[in-house]
Amino acid sequence: MFDTLLIANRGEIACRVIRTARAMGLQTVAVHSDADAGALHVRHADAAVRIGAGPARESYLDVARIIEACRASGAQAVHPGYGFLSENAGFARALREAGLTFVGPPPEAIDALGNKSAAKALAHRLDVPCLPGYQGAEQDDDTLVAQARRVGAPLMIKAAAGGGGRGMRAVDDLSDEDLLREAIRSARAEAESSFGDGTLLVERRVVRARHVEVQVFGDTHGGYVHLGERDCSTQRRNQKVLEEAPAPGVSESLRARMGDAAIRLARAVGYVGAGTIEFLLEPDGAFWFLEMNTRLQVEHPVTECVTGLDLVEWQLRVARGEPLPRAQEEIRFVGHAIEARLCAEDPYAGFAPQVGPIDAWRMPSGEGVRVDHGLADAAGVPPFYDSMIAKVIASGADREQARARLVAALGATTVLGLRTNRDWLVRCLRERAFTAPELSTAWLGQALEGWRSPAPDARWLAVAATLRIHRGAAVHGPLARWSSGGRRETPLRLETAGGEHALRVEYGAGGPTRTTLADGTRIEVAVHADDGLRAEVSVDGVRGAVAATFRGDRGWLDAFGLSDGLVDATDRPRRTGDGEAGGTIVCRMHGQLTRLGVEPGQRVERGAWLLSIEAMKMEHRFEAPVAGTVVEVGASPGTQVAPGRLLVRIEPDPA
């Protein structure tokens, strides 16, 4: 038994665990890096212990410091959340040796199932269907190349350790050995960075399959149940984007067969606690074992919504030695739930992670809406961790009601000051492939090929100009002049990601503004109420709410389905140059340049790999936007880079 729980994690999952632990009467202890000293999980816990500097390897991945924090705080048990050390058998073993309770499976079970290669070997012995592949000990590049050719394309190269889509590379064509070897090197580098283990496996890839996973639980008394399945087929680069329960089209008999296979795997290793068995599901109902995640999943809330159960409570009860709270026949599935991962990333710039302070945020509420987040009042996104800042979950009587509620909830979500994938998520939820549903792990990647960054429309620009002036931030001295009728007229030049916009704004005390765009479009905007964040405005007579912040000449506006930044460039010289379209590649994120593939004087083709940057535990590839000759390289491997840093300049080939 234990009465004090340390949460060896951060952000929304730490807050989530604290909420249930407190409801169960447990004392809670947070740990934090220097970057998270003011984080919400630190404020919510009963006690908090600093465990190191910002980088995860110096704090959240430091086993000795976490054990020291237990000693200092009196914690007798540790909940690992997900990510970091949650699937680390060495961590579970170290806690056991220190006399501490690990809220998770025994280290022997993690060894047997947490490693993909070991798990597949076990699945083969238990006659759980597995895809053809290679999981051997020989890990040199030549062996992996040979095994890839034996398995055949299309295939997947995957990290044997960890999860979350990291260390995975799809290979569709084996004719170019250089590309195959680059995929192996890239997967190994990301696996080593994320999990400290570069072991890889090779696996046949089923292109049109769905990703369906089964939630299992075991206790120390030999009890096992499954809590149904989740569909996680909406993925980008093997990263889950939307998850739902139950999986559309899965019959009770198929659920029972998948659940039985999942429980057989868990029972074979004496698994204890929460775990997830992941399968590929083909249209004909055939399913193939992929891997097991020996921890709580990011998407566990959708299972909680349809079962009415608290999975963290189950974890804690099992860790205290109690039997599972319910038998299999007592578990019911009601309604539908969908989860969206809200991330600080720019989906129209290669999903580049966004870091820095958040100017303002507000999360939605309402019937059937749940939000798990770790945002403090003065929130920010550090450069050291995952880009997810919140999970927005909606549930309903059926799938369509859950989907509609989630679209509305995301529309009511406001994050100002940096880009998120909010508007992109709404687009995913409205795509026919999702609404139909016609799901597979390939659908989103195929749909993305035609998606372009939305540009601000005339209404958006007019509201931005009006609020800029309404809040007293834009007078521009001699540029402003008096127009007829005692009203003032000011030219503005606003820069957004979509380009530069010239406007002329006419305004006066107490009346609406009239904004004229460069193309002659005229928009009338009236401000009815404004608290410095939310504003009630009418645009050409149609009233609604928008959100905006301004810091100096920079602002952020969330209106008409677009949340984007802007710069008042009225007093600045006009920009010149055409950026990446002309061959100049600048950094879009904070990170470390880990690999560089070009040098000055080298000729490259359009689409050729140039370099890779590691940011938020992911490797981001930069490719040549044009064919030409490299004339400048702005950073070397190992260099820490920030947004705006020149990376490579290419002189385009003559037209």
N, C-alpha and C positions, 0 to 999 in steps of 0.2 A: 504493500500500500504506500501511497505518497500523498502529501497535502500541498506540496509546492512544486510547480511546473516551470521549467525554463524553456522558452521557445527559441530554438537555434535558427532563427530566420528573421525576415524583415518584411516591411510592406504589408500588402493586403492579407497575405496568409497568416502573418503573425497576429494582426488584429483579429482575424477570423478565429484563430485558436484561442486567443485571450478571451473572446466573447463567450465561447462555450465553457472554457475552464472556469471562468468566474461564475457562470450560471450553476456549475456543479459544486461551487464552494471552495475551489482551489485557489491558492495564492499563485500569482503569475510573476515571472521574471523575464524581462526583455534583455536582449543583448544588442549592442549597436556598434557600428564603426563610427569614425569621426564624421563621415559624410551623413550619417543618420542620427546625429546627436539630438536634433529637434524633431525627429520623425514621430508620426502618430502612434506607432506601436510602443515607442518608448514612453509616451505620455499615458497610454492606456494601461500599461502594466503596473502592478503593485511596486515593483522594484526594477531597476535597470542597471546593467553593467557594461562599461566600455570594453571592447575586446580588440581594438586595433585601428589601424588607418583605413582609408577608404577602399582600396583594392580588396576584393574578396579573399585573395590568398593570404592577406595580412589580417583578416578579421573573421568573416563568416565561414571560411574554410580551414581555420586554424583549430584543430581538435584540442590541443593542449589548453588554449585560452578559453574554450568553451567549458572544459572540465574545471578549470580554475574559477570560472564564473559561477559554476554550480557550488563549488566549495565556499566561495565568498558570500553567496546569497542564501545558502541552505537549501537549494533546490535538490530534490531527490529523483526527479524524472526530467527527461528532455523530449520535447516534440520537435522533429526536424522540419516540419512543413513539407515543401517540395523544392526541388533544386538543391543547390549547395551540397550538404552532406546527407541528404535524405536517403540516398541509395548506396551509401558508402559502408560496406561491411566492416572495414577497419574502424570506422567511427562507432558503429554499434558494438563492436568487440571491445573497444577502449572504454566505452561507458560501462559495459558489463564488468570489466576488470576493475573499474573504479567504484563498483557497488551502486551504480546509478541505473535507473530504469529507462530503457529506450522505447519510446512510443512508436513501435514499428516491429517488423519481423526480426527473428533472431539472425545473427550474422551468417549462419550456415545457409539459411533460406535465401538471403540476399546473394550469397556466392552462387547458389544453385540456379536462381531465377533472374537476378538483377543483371547478370551478364548475358547478352543476347546469344552468344555462342553456346554457353553452358545450358541456357534455357532451351535452345533448339535441340540439343543433344538429348535432354530429358524428354522433350515432347515426342521425339522420334521413338524413344523407348516405351512411351505410354500410348503410342498409336494416335496421338493428336496430329492431325494433318499439318505438314510443313511444306513450304515452297522449296524447290531445288536450290542448292547453294553450296557455299564453302564456309566452314567455321573452324578451320584448322589452326594449329599453333604456328606453322610457318607463315611469317608475316612480311617477308621481303617483297619488294615491288615485283620482281620477276615471277614469283609464285602467284601473287594476286592477279597479275596480268594473265597468266596461264589459266588460272581458275575462272577468271571472268570469261575467257574465250570458251572454256568448257561449258559454263552455265549458259552462255549466249545472251544476246540482247533481245529485248530491253532488260536491263538489270539495275540493281541498286547496290552501291557501296555504302556500308553503314558502320558506324562506331559500335563496337561490341559492348562498351560501357555506356551508362547514362541514357538520356532520352531527350525529349523536347525538340526533335528534328535536327539536332546538332550533330555534325560529323557524318552527314548523309549527302551522297551525290548520285544523281540519276545518270545513267549512261545509255543512250539510245542507239549508238553506232560504234562498233568495235573496229571499224576499218582504219581509224586514225589512232595509232598506238600512243602518239604524243599526248593527245587529248585524254586518253584513258589513264595514262600515268599521271597527268596533271590532276585528274579527278581523285586518284588515290592519294597523291601528296596533299591535296587540299582537304580531303576528308580526314586524313590522319592529323594534320596540323590543327584543325578545329577540334577534333576529339581530344588531343593532348591538352589544348588550351582549356577546354570546358570540363574535362573529367580527369585529367592527369593520366590518361591511358589511351594510347594511339592504336590499340588493337582493332582491326577491321574484319568484317565479314562481307561476303558477296552473296547476293540473293536475286533470284529471278523476280522481275517486276511485272505485276499484273496491272495494266494501264487503266482498265475500265472498272476496277474493283472499288468497293467502298471500304472505309476504315471504320470498323465497328468494334467496340471494346466492352468487356463485361467486368462489372465491379464485383469483387469477391471479398469475403471476410472470413477469417478463421480465429478461433480462440484456443486457449491452452487446455481445454477439456475435450478436444477432438471434434468440436463443432464447426461446420462450414456451411455458408449460404452464399448465394449470389443475389445482388440487388438490381438485376436487369442490365440492360445494355445502353450504350450511348453511341450516337453516330457522329464521328469526327471527320467526315469526308471533305468538308470545306477547308482546304489547306492551301497554303502558299509556300513553296519551297520546303515542304514537309513540316511547316509550322501550322498548327491548328489555329483557325480564325473564328469559326462558329462551331459550337457543339450542341447537341440536342439529345433529349431522352423523352420517350423511347425512340429507337431508330425506326424511321419510316419503313413500312412494309415488312417488318420482322414479325412473323407469326409466333404464336405461343409455342408451337412445336419447335421452331428454329431457335427461339430463345432458350428453351429447355435443353436442346442439344448443345448449344454454345455454352450455356451455363454449366452443364455437366462436364464438358471438356475443361473449362476453366477451373472448376473445383477439383478435378482429378490432378491437375498440375499443382495446385496449392496443397492438397492433401499429401502428395508424394514427398514434399520437402518439409512437412510439419509447419506450414506457413501460419503466422499469427498476425492479426491486424488487418488493415485495409490494403488491398492490392488490385491491380487492374490487368487483365489479360487482353491483349490487343490482337485482333484478327483482321484479315482481309476477307471481305465477303463478296462473292461473285453474283451476278444476276440470277444464276440458276440455283442459288442457295448453298453452293459449296463454300466452305470457309477454311482459311489457312492461318495457322498460328504465326504471329509476328514476333512478339516479345511480351515480357511482363514488366510493368512498372511497380516496384516494390515500395510503394508509398501512396499517399493521398494524391489525387490528380487535381490539376488546376480546375478542371470542369466538374468537380464533384457536386457543385450546387444544383445542377440540373437533375441529378439522381435524388438529391434531397427534396427537390420540389415535387417530383412525381411519386415518391415513396412516403413523404412526410417524416422522414427520419433525419437525425443529426449525425452525420458520419464521424465528425470529430468526437462527439460524445461516445459513440461506439468505440472509437480508437482508445479513448482514455479508460473506458470501462474494461476493455479487453486487457489493456496494459496493467490494470490493477488486479488482474486475475479473475475477473468475473466472466461468466459464460455469455455468449451472444444474446442480446436482448430478445430476439425473435427467431423462431424456426422458419424454414423456407416457406411452408404453407401459410404462414401468417403475414407474409410480405405482399402488399398490394401495390399496383401501379395505376395511378389516376392522373388523367390529363396529359399535358405536354409542356416541356420547358426548353428554352433555347438560351444559350449564353454567348455573348460577344466579348472578345478581349479588346479592351480599349488600350491602345499602345501609343507611346510618345514616339512617333515615327512619321516620316513623310512618304506616303504610299505612291506618290507621283514623282519621287526622286530616288527610286531604287529602294524604298523603305528604309531610308537612312535614319538611324536613331537620332532623336532630338533630346538635348540635355539643357539644363539651366533652370532658372526660376519660372514658376507658373504665376502669371499676373493675377489670375482669379479663376475660380472653378465653382461649379454647382452641379450636383448630381440629381438625377430624377427620383421621383417617388410615385406612388399610386398603386392601384389594385393590380396584383400579379407582378409587381416589379421589385426586384432585389438588386442592390448594388454592394459589392465587396470592394473596398478600396483602403488605401493606407495614406491618404492625402491629409496632411496637417493644414492648418489655416494658411500659413505662409509656406506653401508647398514648392518643391523643386524636384527635378529629375537628375540624380547624380550620374556621372559617366561610367560608373563601375559595374552596373547591374543590368538586369533584364529591362526591356523597354515597356513592359506592361504596367500601367498605372491603376487600372480598375477593371472589374468584371461587371458587366451589366447583364442581368438575367431577367427574363420574362417568362411567366407561365400562364397557361389558360386551359380551358376545357378541351381544346383541340389544338393541332399544330398551327392552323391559320390564326387563331386568336392569339397564341403565344407570339407568332411572328409579327403580327400587327402591333401588339403591345411593345415589342422590342424596338420596332421602327420608331414608334412614338417616344419611347424612353430615350433612345439615342438622340432624337431630335431635341429633347429637353435637357440633354447633357451639354454643359458648357465647360470648356477648358481653353483659357486665353493665355497667350504668351509664347506658346510653341505649338508646332503642328502635331496633330494626332490623326489616327485613322478613322475617326468617327464618321465623317461623311462617306468615306470609302466603305465602311461596314454597312451603312444604310443602303448603299448601292448593291452590295452583295445580297442583302436580304430581299431586295426587289428584283433581282435577276430571275428570269423564267426558270433556269435550271434549279434554283433553290426553291422557288414557290411551287414548282410542279408536283413533287420534287423529282429531279432527274440527277441524282447525286453520284459522284465518283470522286476519287482523289485527284482526278485530272481536270475536272470541270472549271475550277476557278483559274488555274493556270492558263487554260485556253481562252477563257473570257477576258483575262487581263490584257491580252495582246492588243485589243482594240480600245482599251480605256486610256483616256487622256485627262490631264489635270483640268478641272473646271476653272473657268475664268470668271472674275467678278462681273456681274451684269450692271446695267445702268442704275437700277434701284440700289444695289449694294454700294456702289461708288457714291451715289447721292447721299445715302445715310451716313457713310463714313465722313464725307465732307461736312455734313450738317452737324454731326456730333463733335467733330474736331473744332468747329467754330462755336457751337453751343457751350462747350466746356471751357471756352475762353483761351484756347491754346493756339489759335491761328489768327494772327492779325497781319503779320508780314509787312508792318510799317508802311513805307511809301507805296507798296504795291496795291494796298487797298485804296479805293476811292469811293466817293459818294455818288450814287446814281439818283435818278429821278424819284421823287416822292419821299426823300429823306432816308432812303435805304442805302445800305453799303454794298459794294461789289468787290469781291476779292478773287483773284486768280489762284488756283491751287494746282499743284502737280503731285499726284500720288503715285508711288511705286508699289506694286504688288508682285507676287510671283508671276502673274500673267503679263507683266510689262509696265509701261509708264502711261499715265492717264492724265490728260490736261482737262481741267474743269474751270468753270467760272461760276462763283456762288454769289447770289444776291440775298441779302438778309437785313433784318432790322429788329429792333426791340419788340418782343411779343408776337411777332408774326412768323409764318413759315419761311423756310429758305426756298429759293428756286435755283436749281443747279442745271447748268447747261454744259453738256459734254462736247468734246471736240467735233463729233459728227452732227451736232445740232440738236440732239435729244435733250428735252427739258423735263426735269423731274421736280415735283413739289413735295417737300418733306416738312411735317409739323411735329414738334416734340411736345408730348403731353405730360410726361413724367420722366424723371431721370435721377437715379440714386447713385450715379457714378459707376455703376456696372450695368444694371438692367435699365432699359429705356423703353417707354411706350411711345411709338411713333406712328404717324400716318404717312403713307407713301401714295401720292396721287389719290388720296381719299380712303385708302384701305389701311385700317389700323392693326397693329400687331406689336409684339415684343422683340427686341434685339438686345444683344449684350456687347459691350465695348469697353476697352481700357486704352489709355494713352499714357506713355512715359516719354516725356520730351518730344522728339519728332517721330517717335515710333508708336504705332498703335496696333490694336487687334480688334477685329469685328466679327461677330457671329450673327449672321442674318441670312434669311432666304436659303437655308440649307448649305451655306458655305461659311466655314470658320477659317480666317486667314489673316495674315499680318499685312501691315502697310507702313510705308514711310512717307512722311510729308517732305518731299524733295523740292518744294517751291523755291527755297533759297539756295539750292545746291546747283552746281554745274550739271548739265545733262550728261547721262552716261554714254559712253562710247564702247564699241566692241560687241561681239556677238557670242561671248561665252563659249560653252562647250560646242555649240553649233559650228564654231570656227576652229575647234581643236584645242581650246584651253580647258583643262580639267582642274577644278578646284575642289577641295574637300568639303563634304556636306555634313560632317559629323566630328565629334571628339573621339579619338581612338589612337591606335598605334599602327604605323605602317609596318606590316610584318613581312611582306614579300614584294619585291620589285622585279619586273620582267623585262624592262627596257632601259636603254641608255641613249644619250644624245647621239644623233647621227643615224640611229636605227630606223628603218622603214617599217611601218605597220599597216595592216589592212583594217578597214572598218570592222569593229566587233572583236578585234584581237584583245586578249587579256593584257592589261598593263601592270596592275599592282593589286594588292589586297590589304585591307585595313581591318584590324580586329577592334570591334566596338560592341559593348554590351554582350560579350561572350559569343559573338557571331563573327564570322569572316565575311567581309563585304568585298566583292570583286568590282574593279573598275575596268571598263573596256573602252577601246578607242572609238570616239564618236564619228571620226572621219578617217579616211585613208590618207597617209602622208608620212612625213619624216619627223621624228622626235627631235625637237630643238632645245628643250629644257626639261630638266627633272628637278622638282622643288624640294624633295625630301628623300632621305635614305632609310633603309630598313632599320627598325628599332626606334625611329623618331616618333614622338608624340605629336599628333596633328590636331588642328581645330578647324571649325568651319571657316571657309574663306582662304585657307592655305593653298597656294599653288602646288599641284601635284605633278602634272605633266603638261607641257605645251607642245602641240603637234602643228607643223606647217602643212596645211592640206595640199594634196596633189593639185596641179593646175587643172582647171575645168576642161 
